[in-house]
């Protein structure tokens, strides 16, 4: 992320000067930008007029993101008791089904050989 930011702040402006030639039009002449500004200006004005509500909504989203992010990684791990082993065999995608079944049966025989 730091490298991408450094490149965006240093290299991209230089490349724009070197590679972009011709006549540039103002934002007011671009119909897409005019449409987007008509949507953005009222929303920005409302957000600046109602700062407490805007900050409250942002806080709710931040707290929700933190709550959701705290569970990342745990949904794939079942609860394990002391002494348990989680075994997730992964087979190469290029092997055939009979060969994969043979490997799975070999792993099963190996696990059954251990005392419980």
Buried (B, 14 or more C-beta within 10 A) or exposed (E): EEEEEEEEEEEEEEEEEEEEEEEEEEEEEEEEBEEEBEEEEEEEEEBEEEEEEEEEEEEEEEEEEEEEEEEEEEEEEEEEEEEEEEEEEEEEEEEEEEEBEEBEEEEEEEEEEEEE
